[in-house]
Amino acid sequence: MYGLVIESIVAYIRKTYGDDKWMEIRKHGKVEQHSFSTHLIYPETTIPRLVETAAQLCGVTREDLLTDFGRFFVTFVSQYGYDKILRVLGRHMRDFLNGLDNLHEYMRFSYPKLRPPSFFVEKETEHGLVLHYRSKRRYGGYVRYVMGQIKSVGETFYGLDIDIEVLKEEFVGNMVHVTLQLRFDNSAFLTEKVSSQDVLDEMKIESDLFFEAFPFHIVFTEDMIVKSAGNGLANVMPDIEGHDISHIFILRRPMVEFGWEQVLSHTNNVFELESVDNIQKKEDPACENASEDDFSQRLNFDSPSEVSDVNLPDGMKLHLKGQMIWTPEWQAILFLGTPVLPHLTAMFDTGLFINDLSLHDNSRDLVLAGTQTSAELKLALDQEQVKSKKLEDNMKKLDEEMRRTDELLYQMIPRQIADRLRAGEPALDTCQVFDHVTILFSDVVGFTMICSRISPLQVVNMLNSMYSKFDHLCALHETYKVETIGDAYVVVSGAPEEVDDHAER
C-alpha cells in the first residue's frame, strides 16, 4: 500500500481528533512510523490496524470511519494536484464512473507498483446504475472507503447527492467482489445517447491499410481464435494466428475471466494483456532455428493457462494495453493495443524496436521520454527516502526523550496528577482532600554512626539497594512513594487513589 492513502488517513485523524489522539492511536495500533512518505510502499496490515484502533479509541463505528476517510481523501489529494485528474475524468457522473476503472491506469506513471481495484458499470438508467467493485485486497473495509470517495466526488465535482447500497459482497477466488447500487440523477444517460450516422462509401479503406496503422492489433472471433495480428506483434510473437488468445495472453485488467461475453460487456474498460510465457528475441539462435510446432509448444498455445499472479516473473513478458471494439461486419472483436514499455531495457528484452511502434500515437515519445527522466525520478525518490529515514530517526529519539521526561515527572508527582496537568487542567483543580489514608515514615537506625564508618560510595550503594527493594514493594502493593530524604523513606496508601484496605497494604 502506497503511503499516499495512509498519509490521508493520518491527516484526517489529526484534523478531526487532534495530534494527541493520533499519537495514542499510533501507540495502541503498534504503528512504528511517525510519518509516511507518499511514494513509499508500506505493509498491507497498516491501514486495518489504524482503522480498528481509531474506531475503538474515537468511539465511532468502523464503517462510518472508513467512509469519512474516503471522503477526506478526495480533498486531501488536491495538494498534489490529483484533483485536476478527477475533474477532467468525465463530463457527467456517469462518465466518471464508467472511466473509474481506467483512473488508476493514469496513476501508474507515478506509482508503478500500484495494485488497483477494478470497476465495472451495468444496468444504467436515468435514476442511477449498478457498480461492480473487485479487489485482490480482501480487507472488507475498503468497500466503505470507496463509497466515501464516490460520495465526495459526486458532491464536489458534480453537485450530486449519491445514495449507495451494498447489494452483494462475496469472495471469488483470491479477490473480493462487491455489487453496489448507486442512486442519483443520471439524466445524462438519456441525453448522451449517440445517434447513428451514415458512413460514406467513398471513405471506406482496405483492412490491410487499417491494420498497418495499428501494428499491435489482434482480431479474434467468438471461439477466441486469433484471426489477425499486427506486424509489430508478429515480429515478437509469430504464428499466433489460429490459436486461442486466452492461451497466449493472461487478462490482467479488468479483473474478469478472459472470455467472449466478459470482453463484450467490458468494452468501456482499458484492457491489459500479458503474455503467458517470456518472449524470446529473434537474435536468439534457438528461436531462429525453431520450427512452427516447436514455437507453439514452447508458448503452450493449445493448453489453457493456469498461471498464478504470485509466480509470474515480469522479466521478458510482453504487456499490451488498449481497447476492445466489437466489429459486427467481421463478427469479431478488435483489440487496438500498444506495448507497455517502462524503459528501453524492457524493449530490448522483448525484442522490440522503436520502428515497431505506431507513428500516429505517442508510444515512441513515452518510451524515450521515460528513459530520459527515469534517472531524475530515481534520484528524487532516493532523496525523499533519505529525508524520510532521517525524520523517522529523529522522531524515535524524540519519543525516547519524552519517555525519559515522563519517568522523571512521575517520580516527582503522582501519575494521575501529572496526566491531568499535561491535559491542560488548572493546578488548583487537581487538589483533593482524602478522609482516610495510611502514611509510613521509615528511618535507618544508627544511620549517622554507619555513615562515619564507611565510605560515601558505600553509603550511596546501601541506600540504593535498600530503596530499590522498597520501590518494588510499593509497586507490588500499589502504594505511592512520596519522597526520600537521606535515610528517610515516606510512602502513602489511599492517595491519590482511594482504597478501603490502605492500612493492610
VEXDREN-2710 file (C-alpha; in Angstrom, 1 decimal):
% VEXDREN-2710
k/r/px/py/pz
1/MET/0.0/0.0/0.0
2/TYR/1.4/3.4/-1.0
3/GLY/1.9/6.0/1.6
4/LEU/-0.4/8.5/-0.1
5/VAL/-3.5/6.6/1.2
6/ILE/-2.1/6.2/4.8
7/GLU/-0.9/9.8/4.8
8/SER/-4.5/11.0/4.1
9/ILE/-5.8/8.9/7.0
10/VAL/-3.3/10.3/9.4
11/ALA/-4.2/13.9/8.2
12/TYR/-7.9/13.2/8.8
13/ILE/-7.3/11.9/12.3
14/ARG/-5.1/14.8/13.2
15/LYS/-7.6/17.3/11.8
16/THR/-10.6/15.8/13.4
17/TYR/-9.4/14.4/16.7
18/GLY/-6.0/16.2/17.3
19/ASP/-2.4/15.3/17.4
20/ASP/-2.6/13.7/20.9
21/LYS/-5.3/11.3/19.7
22/TRP/-3.2/10.3/16.7
23/MET/-0.2/9.6/18.9
24/GLU/-2.5/7.4/21.1
25/ILE/-3.9/5.6/18.1
26/ARG/-0.3/5.0/16.7
27/LYS/0.8/3.6/20.0
28/HIS/-2.1/1.3/20.6
29/GLY/-2.1/0.2/17.0
30/LYS/1.6/-0.6/17.2
31/VAL/2.4/1.5/14.2
32/GLU/6.1/2.4/14.4
33/GLN/6.2/5.0/11.7
34/HIS/5.7/8.6/12.8
35/SER/5.2/9.9/9.3
36/PHE/4.5/8.3/5.9
37/SER/6.1/9.1/2.5
38/THR/3.7/9.5/-0.5
39/HIS/5.6/7.2/-2.9
40/LEU/6.9/4.6/-0.4
41/ILE/5.2/1.2/0.0
42/TYR/4.1/0.1/3.5
43/PRO/2.7/-3.2/4.8
44/GLU/-0.9/-4.0/3.9
45/THR/-1.7/-4.5/7.6
46/THR/-1.0/-0.8/8.4
47/ILE/-4.5/0.5/7.4
48/PRO/-6.5/-2.3/9.1
49/ARG/-4.6/-1.7/12.3
50/LEU/-5.2/2.0/12.2
51/VAL/-8.8/1.7/11.4
52/GLU/-9.6/-0.9/14.1
53/THR/-7.7/1.1/16.7
54/ALA/-9.1/4.5/15.7
55/ALA/-12.7/3.2/15.7
56/GLN/-12.2/1.9/19.3
57/LEU/-10.4/4.9/20.7
58/CYS/-12.6/7.5/18.9
59/GLY/-15.9/5.9/19.7
60/VAL/-17.2/5.6/16.1
61/THR/-18.1/2.6/14.0
62/ARG/-15.5/1.2/11.6
63/GLU/-17.9/1.7/8.7
64/ASP/-18.5/5.4/9.4
65/LEU/-14.8/6.0/10.0
66/LEU/-13.8/4.3/6.7
67/THR/-16.5/6.4/4.8
68/ASP/-15.1/9.6/6.4
69/PHE/-11.6/8.5/5.4
70/GLY/-12.7/8.1/1.8
71/ARG/-14.5/11.4/1.7
72/PHE/-11.4/13.2/3.1
73/PHE/-9.1/11.6/0.6
74/VAL/-10.7/13.4/-2.4
75/THR/-9.9/16.8/-0.9
76/PHE/-6.6/15.7/0.6
77/VAL/-5.1/14.7/-2.8
78/SER/-5.7/18.2/-4.2
79/GLN/-2.5/19.4/-2.6
80/TYR/-0.7/17.0/-5.0
81/GLY/-2.7/18.2/-8.0
82/TYR/-4.6/14.9/-8.4
83/ASP/-8.0/16.8/-8.1
84/LYS/-7.3/18.0/-11.7
85/ILE/-7.4/14.5/-12.9
86/LEU/-10.6/13.8/-11.1
87/ARG/-12.2/17.0/-12.6
88/VAL/-11.5/16.0/-16.2
89/LEU/-12.2/12.3/-16.0
90/GLY/-15.8/12.7/-17.2
91/ARG/-18.3/15.4/-18.2
92/HIS/-21.0/13.8/-16.1
93/MET/-21.1/11.5/-13.1
94/ARG/-21.9/8.5/-15.3
95/ASP/-18.8/9.3/-17.4
96/PHE/-16.7/9.4/-14.3
97/LEU/-18.0/6.0/-13.1
98/ASN/-17.6/4.4/-16.5
99/GLY/-14.0/5.6/-16.6
100/LEU/-13.3/4.8/-12.9
101/ASP/-11.5/1.5/-13.8
102/ASN/-9.1/3.5/-16.1
103/LEU/-8.3/6.1/-13.4
104/HIS/-5.6/4.1/-11.8
105/GLU/-4.0/3.4/-15.1
106/TYR/-3.3/7.1/-15.4
107/MET/-1.6/7.0/-12.0
108/ARG/0.8/4.1/-12.8
109/PHE/3.5/6.5/-14.1
110/SER/3.8/7.9/-10.6
111/TYR/3.0/4.7/-8.7
112/PRO/4.4/1.8/-10.9
113/LYS/3.7/-0.9/-8.3
114/LEU/0.1/0.1/-7.9
115/ARG/-2.4/-2.7/-7.2
116/PRO/-5.6/-1.0/-8.1
117/PRO/-9.1/-2.4/-7.8
118/SER/-11.4/-3.0/-10.8
119/PHE/-14.7/-1.3/-11.5
120/PHE/-17.5/-2.1/-14.0
121/VAL/-20.8/-0.4/-14.7
122/GLU/-24.0/-2.1/-15.7
123/LYS/-27.8/-1.7/-15.6
124/GLU/-27.6/2.0/-16.1
125/THR/-30.9/4.0/-16.0
126/GLU/-31.8/7.7/-15.7
127/HIS/-32.0/7.1/-11.9
128/GLY/-28.6/5.5/-11.3
129/LEU/-26.6/2.4/-12.1
130/VAL/-25.0/-0.8/-10.7
131/LEU/-21.3/-0.6/-10.0
132/HIS/-19.2/-3.8/-9.5
133/TYR/-16.1/-3.4/-7.3
134/ARG/-13.3/-6.1/-7.4
135/SER/-10.1/-6.1/-5.4
136/LYS/-7.4/-8.5/-4.5
137/ARG/-7.2/-6.8/-1.1
138/ARG/-9.5/-9.0/0.9
139/TYR/-9.9/-6.5/3.8
140/GLY/-13.6/-5.7/3.6
141/GLY/-13.2/-2.2/4.9
142/TYR/-12.1/-0.8/1.6
143/VAL/-15.6/-1.1/0.2
144/ARG/-16.8/1.6/2.7
145/TYR/-13.7/3.6/1.8
146/VAL/-14.6/3.6/-1.9
147/MET/-18.2/4.5/-1.1
148/GLY/-16.9/7.6/0.8
149/GLN/-14.8/8.6/-2.2
150/ILE/-17.7/8.2/-4.7
151/LYS/-20.0/10.3/-2.5
152/SER/-17.3/13.0/-2.1
153/VAL/-16.7/13.1/-5.9
154/GLY/-20.4/13.4/-6.6
155/GLU/-20.8/16.3/-4.2
156/THR/-17.5/18.1/-5.0
157/PHE/-17.4/17.9/-8.8
158/TYR/-20.9/17.2/-10.0
159/GLY/-23.2/18.6/-7.2
160/LEU/-24.9/15.3/-6.7
161/ASP/-26.1/13.5/-3.6
162/ILE/-25.4/9.9/-4.3
163/ASP/-27.2/7.1/-2.3
164/ILE/-25.1/3.9/-2.2
165/GLU/-26.5/0.5/-1.2
166/VAL/-24.4/-2.7/-0.9
167/LEU/-26.4/-5.4/-2.8
168/LYS/-23.9/-8.2/-2.6
169/GLU/-20.5/-9.0/-1.2
170/GLU/-18.6/-12.2/-1.8
171/PHE/-15.2/-13.7/-2.1
172/VAL/-14.4/-15.1/-5.5
173/GLY/-11.0/-16.9/-5.7
174/ASN/-8.3/-14.6/-4.4
175/MET/-10.4/-11.4/-4.5
176/VAL/-13.5/-9.7/-3.1
177/HIS/-16.4/-8.8/-5.4
178/VAL/-18.9/-6.2/-4.2
179/THR/-22.0/-5.1/-6.1
180/LEU/-23.2/-1.6/-5.3
181/GLN/-26.4/0.1/-6.3
182/LEU/-25.9/3.9/-6.9
183/ARG/-28.9/6.2/-7.0
184/PHE/-28.5/9.7/-8.3
185/ASP/-29.8/12.0/-11.1
186/ASN/-28.5/10.2/-14.2
187/SER/-30.5/12.1/-16.8
188/ALA/-27.3/12.4/-18.8
189/PHE/-27.8/8.7/-19.6
190/LEU/-30.7/9.6/-21.9
191/THR/-29.4/12.8/-23.4
192/GLU/-26.0/11.5/-24.4
193/LYS/-27.1/8.5/-26.5
194/VAL/-25.0/8.7/-29.6
195/SER/-27.1/8.9/-32.8
196/SER/-26.1/6.7/-35.6
197/GLN/-24.5/8.4/-38.6
198/ASP/-24.4/7.4/-42.2
199/VAL/-21.0/6.3/-43.3
200/LEU/-19.9/7.4/-46.8
201/ASP/-19.0/4.6/-49.1
202/GLU/-16.1/6.5/-50.5
203/MET/-14.5/6.8/-47.1
204/LYS/-14.1/3.0/-46.7
205/ILE/-10.5/1.7/-46.5
206/GLU/-9.0/-1.8/-47.0
207/SER/-8.4/-3.8/-43.9
208/ASP/-4.7/-4.2/-44.7
209/LEU/-4.2/-0.5/-44.7
210/PHE/-6.2/-0.2/-41.4
211/PHE/-4.2/-2.9/-39.7
212/GLU/-0.9/-1.3/-40.9
213/ALA/-1.7/1.7/-38.8
214/PHE/-2.1/-0.5/-35.7
215/PRO/0.9/-2.8/-35.6
216/PHE/-0.2/-4.4/-32.3
217/HIS/-3.8/-5.1/-33.1
218/ILE/-5.5/-8.5/-32.6
219/VAL/-8.7/-9.7/-34.2
220/PHE/-10.4/-12.8/-32.6
221/THR/-13.7/-14.4/-33.0
222/GLU/-16.3/-15.8/-30.6
223/ASP/-14.4/-19.0/-30.2
224/MET/-11.4/-16.8/-29.0
225/ILE/-9.3/-17.8/-32.1
226/VAL/-6.9/-15.2/-33.3
227/LYS/-7.7/-14.3/-37.0
228/SER/-5.3/-11.5/-37.4
229/ALA/-2.3/-9.9/-35.6
230/GLY/-0.4/-6.7/-36.3
231/ASN/3.1/-6.6/-37.8
232/GLY/4.7/-5.3/-34.7
233/LEU/3.2/-8.1/-32.6
234/ALA/4.1/-10.7/-35.2
235/ASN/7.7/-9.7/-35.0
236/VAL/8.0/-10.9/-31.4
237/MET/5.2/-13.5/-31.4
238/PRO/5.0/-15.0/-34.9
239/ASP/2.4/-17.7/-35.8
240/ILE/-0.1/-16.7/-33.1
241/GLU/-2.9/-16.6/-35.7
242/GLY/-5.2/-19.7/-35.4
243/HIS/-4.6/-20.1/-31.7
244/ASP/-6.8/-19.4/-28.7
245/ILE/-6.0/-15.8/-27.4
246/SER/-6.7/-16.9/-23.8
247/HIS/-3.9/-19.4/-24.1
248/ILE/-1.5/-16.9/-25.4
249/PHE/-2.3/-13.9/-23.1
250/ILE/-3.4/-13.5/-19.5
251/LEU/-6.0/-10.8/-18.9
252/ARG/-4.6/-8.5/-16.2
253/ARG/-7.3/-5.8/-16.3
254/PRO/-10.2/-5.7/-15.9
255/MET/-10.3/-8.4/-13.2
256/VAL/-12.7/-10.8/-15.0
257/GLU/-12.4/-14.1/-16.7
258/PHE/-10.9/-13.9/-20.2
259/GLY/-13.9/-15.0/-22.2
260/TRP/-16.0/-13.7/-25.1
261/GLU/-19.0/-12.5/-23.0
262/GLN/-16.9/-10.8/-20.4
263/VAL/-14.9/-8.9/-23.0
264/LEU/-18.1/-7.7/-24.8
265/SER/-19.6/-6.4/-21.5
266/HIS/-16.4/-4.5/-20.6
267/THR/-15.7/-2.7/-23.8
268/ASN/-15.7/0.7/-21.9
269/ASN/-12.6/-0.5/-19.9
270/VAL/-9.0/-0.4/-20.6
271/PHE/-7.7/-3.9/-21.2
272/GLU/-4.2/-5.0/-20.2
273/LEU/-2.9/-8.3/-21.6
274/GLU/0.3/-10.1/-20.5
275/SER/1.9/-12.9/-22.5
276/VAL/1.8/-16.3/-20.8
277/ASP/5.5/-17.0/-21.5
278/ASN/8.6/-14.9/-21.8
279/ILE/9.3/-13.5/-25.3
280/GLN/12.4/-14.8/-27.0
281/LYS/14.2/-12.3/-29.2
282/LYS/14.8/-13.1/-32.8
283/GLU/18.5/-12.8/-32.3
284/ASP/18.3/-16.0/-30.2
285/PRO/19.6/-18.9/-32.3
286/ALA/17.2/-21.2/-30.6
287/CYS/14.3/-19.0/-31.8
288/GLU/15.7/-18.7/-35.3
289/ASN/16.1/-22.4/-35.8
290/ALA/12.9/-23.5/-34.1
291/SER/10.0/-24.9/-36.2
292/GLU/6.4/-23.7/-36.0
293/ASP/5.5/-26.7/-33.9
294/ASP/8.3/-26.1/-31.5
295/PHE/7.3/-22.4/-31.2
296/SER/3.7/-23.3/-30.5
297/GLN/4.7/-25.9/-28.0
298/ARG/7.1/-23.5/-26.2
299/LEU/4.3/-21.0/-25.8
300/ASN/1.7/-23.6/-24.8
301/PHE/-0.9/-22.2/-27.2
302/ASP/-3.0/-25.3/-27.1
303/SER/-3.4/-25.7/-23.4
304/PRO/-5.2/-23.3/-21.0
305/SER/-3.1/-21.0/-18.9
306/GLU/-3.4/-21.6/-15.2
307/VAL/-0.8/-19.1/-14.1
308/SER/-0.8/-17.6/-10.7
309/ASP/-0.4/-13.9/-10.0
310/VAL/2.3/-14.6/-7.5
311/ASN/4.6/-16.8/-9.6
312/LEU/4.7/-14.7/-12.7
313/PRO/8.1/-13.0/-13.4
314/ASP/7.8/-9.9/-15.4
315/GLY/11.3/-10.2/-17.0
316/MET/10.6/-10.6/-20.7
317/LYS/6.9/-10.9/-20.8
318/LEU/5.0/-8.7/-23.3
319/HIS/2.5/-6.3/-21.8
320/LEU/-0.2/-4.8/-24.1
321/LYS/-2.7/-2.2/-23.1
322/GLY/-5.5/-1.0/-25.2
323/GLN/-9.2/-1.1/-26.2
324/MET/-11.6/-3.9/-27.2
325/ILE/-14.0/-3.0/-30.0
326/TRP/-16.9/-5.1/-31.3
327/THR/-16.9/-5.1/-35.1
328/PRO/-20.3/-6.5/-36.4
329/GLU/-19.0/-6.5/-40.0
330/TRP/-16.4/-9.2/-39.1
331/GLN/-18.4/-10.8/-36.3
332/ALA/-15.2/-10.4/-34.2
333/ILE/-13.6/-8.3/-31.5
334/LEU/-10.8/-5.9/-32.5
335/PHE/-8.1/-5.2/-29.9
336/LEU/-6.2/-2.0/-30.6
337/GLY/-3.3/-2.0/-28.2
338/THR/0.2/-0.8/-27.7
339/PRO/3.1/-2.4/-25.7
340/VAL/3.7/-1.2/-22.2
341/LEU/7.4/-0.4/-22.0
342/PRO/8.7/1.3/-18.9
343/HIS/12.2/1.7/-20.3
344/LEU/14.5/0.8/-23.2
345/THR/15.8/-2.3/-21.4
346/ALA/12.3/-3.8/-21.5
347/MET/12.1/-3.1/-25.2
348/PHE/15.4/-4.8/-25.8
349/ASP/14.5/-7.8/-23.6
350/THR/11.3/-8.4/-25.6
351/GLY/13.0/-8.0/-29.0
352/LEU/11.1/-4.8/-30.0
353/PHE/12.5/-1.7/-31.7
354/ILE/11.4/1.9/-31.9
355/ASN/10.2/1.4/-35.5
356/ASP/7.9/-1.4/-34.4
357/LEU/5.7/1.2/-32.5
358/SER/3.0/3.3/-34.1
359/LEU/3.8/6.6/-35.7
360/HIS/0.4/8.2/-35.1
361/ASP/0.4/8.0/-31.2
362/ASN/2.9/8.9/-28.5
363/SER/4.2/5.4/-27.8
364/ARG/7.7/6.2/-29.1
365/ASP/7.8/9.5/-27.2
366/LEU/6.7/7.8/-23.9
367/VAL/9.5/5.2/-24.1
368/LEU/12.2/7.7/-24.9
369/ALA/11.0/10.4/-22.5
370/GLY/10.6/7.8/-19.8
371/THR/14.2/6.7/-20.2
372/GLN/15.4/10.3/-20.0
373/THR/13.5/11.1/-16.9
374/SER/13.8/7.8/-15.0
375/ALA/17.2/8.8/-13.6
376/GLU/15.9/12.1/-12.3
377/LEU/12.9/10.4/-10.7
378/LYS/15.0/7.8/-9.1
379/LEU/17.3/10.4/-7.7
380/ALA/14.4/12.4/-6.3
381/LEU/12.9/9.3/-4.8
382/ASP/16.2/8.3/-3.2
383/GLN/16.5/11.8/-1.7
384/GLU/12.9/11.6/-0.4
385/GLN/13.7/8.2/1.2
386/VAL/16.8/9.6/2.9
387/LYS/14.8/12.5/4.3
388/SER/12.1/10.2/5.5
389/LYS/14.5/7.9/7.2
390/LYS/16.2/10.9/8.9
391/LEU/12.8/12.2/10.1
392/GLU/11.9/8.8/11.4
393/ASP/15.1/8.5/13.4
394/ASN/14.6/12.0/14.9
395/MET/11.0/11.1/15.9
396/LYS/12.2/7.9/17.6
397/LYS/14.8/10.0/19.5
398/LEU/12.0/12.4/20.5
399/ASP/9.9/9.5/21.7
400/GLU/12.7/8.3/23.8
401/GLU/13.3/11.7/25.4
402/MET/9.6/12.1/26.0
403/ARG/9.6/8.7/27.8
404/ARG/12.5/9.7/30.0
405/THR/10.8/13.0/30.8
406/ASP/7.6/11.2/31.7
407/GLU/9.5/8.9/34.0
408/LEU/11.2/11.8/35.8
409/LEU/7.9/13.7/36.1
410/TYR/6.1/10.6/37.6
411/GLN/8.9/10.4/40.2
412/MET/8.1/13.9/41.3
413/ILE/4.3/13.9/41.4
414/PRO/1.7/11.1/41.1
415/ARG/1.0/9.8/37.5
416/GLN/-2.7/10.7/37.7
417/ILE/-2.0/14.3/38.7
418/ALA/0.7/14.6/36.0
419/ASP/-1.6/13.4/33.3
420/ARG/-4.3/15.9/34.3
421/LEU/-1.8/18.8/34.3
422/ARG/-0.5/17.7/30.9
423/ALA/-4.0/17.7/29.6
424/GLY/-4.3/21.4/30.5
425/GLU/-6.2/21.1/33.7
426/PRO/-5.5/24.0/36.2
427/ALA/-3.2/23.1/39.1
428/LEU/-5.7/24.1/41.7
429/ASP/-8.3/21.8/40.3
430/THR/-6.0/18.8/40.9
431/CYS/-6.1/19.5/44.7
432/GLN/-8.0/16.8/46.6
433/VAL/-8.9/16.0/50.2
434/PHE/-8.7/12.4/51.5
435/ASP/-10.5/11.4/54.7
436/HIS/-8.6/8.2/55.4
437/VAL/-5.0/7.4/54.4
438/THR/-2.1/5.4/55.8
439/ILE/1.3/7.0/55.8
440/LEU/4.6/5.2/56.6
441/PHE/7.7/7.0/57.7
442/SER/10.9/5.0/57.9
443/ASP/14.5/5.8/59.0
444/VAL/17.6/3.7/59.2
445/VAL/18.6/3.1/62.8
446/GLY/22.1/4.4/63.6
447/PHE/22.4/6.0/60.2
448/THR/24.8/8.7/61.4
449/MET/27.1/6.1/63.0
450/ILE/27.0/3.9/59.9
451/CYS/28.0/6.8/57.7
452/SER/31.0/7.6/59.8
453/ARG/32.4/4.1/59.4
454/ILE/32.0/3.5/55.7
455/SER/32.9/5.5/52.6
456/PRO/30.4/7.8/50.8
457/LEU/30.2/5.5/47.8
458/GLN/29.2/2.6/50.1
459/VAL/26.5/4.8/51.7
460/VAL/25.0/5.5/48.3
461/ASN/25.1/1.8/47.3
462/MET/23.5/0.8/50.6
463/LEU/20.6/3.3/50.2
464/ASN/20.1/2.5/46.5
465/SER/19.9/-1.2/47.2
466/MET/17.5/-0.8/50.1
467/TYR/15.2/1.7/48.4
468/SER/15.1/-0.3/45.2
469/LYS/13.6/-3.1/47.2
470/PHE/11.2/-0.6/48.8
471/ASP/10.2/0.7/45.4
472/HIS/9.5/-2.9/44.3
473/LEU/7.2/-3.4/47.3
474/CYS/5.4/-0.1/46.6
475/ALA/4.6/-1.2/43.1
476/LEU/3.6/-4.7/44.3
477/HIS/1.1/-3.3/46.8
478/GLU/0.0/-0.3/44.7
479/THR/1.1/2.4/47.1
480/TYR/2.6/5.7/46.3
481/LYS/6.2/6.7/47.3
482/VAL/6.0/10.3/48.4
483/GLU/9.8/11.1/48.7
484/THR/13.1/10.0/50.1
485/ILE/15.3/12.4/52.0
486/GLY/18.6/11.0/53.2
487/ASP/17.7/7.8/55.1
488/ALA/14.0/8.8/55.4
489/TYR/11.5/7.0/53.2
490/VAL/7.9/8.2/53.0
491/VAL/5.1/6.1/51.4
492/VAL/1.3/6.6/51.4
493/SER/-1.6/4.3/50.7
494/GLY/-5.2/5.5/50.0
495/ALA/-3.9/8.5/47.9
496/PRO/-4.0/9.6/45.2
497/GLU/-6.3/6.6/44.6
498/GLU/-8.8/5.9/47.3
499/VAL/-8.8/2.3/48.6
500/ASP/-10.5/0.7/51.6
501/ASP/-7.6/-1.6/52.6
502/HIS/-5.0/1.1/52.6
503/ALA/-3.7/0.1/56.1
504/GLU/-3.2/-3.5/55.1
505/ARG/-1.3/-2.5/52.0
END
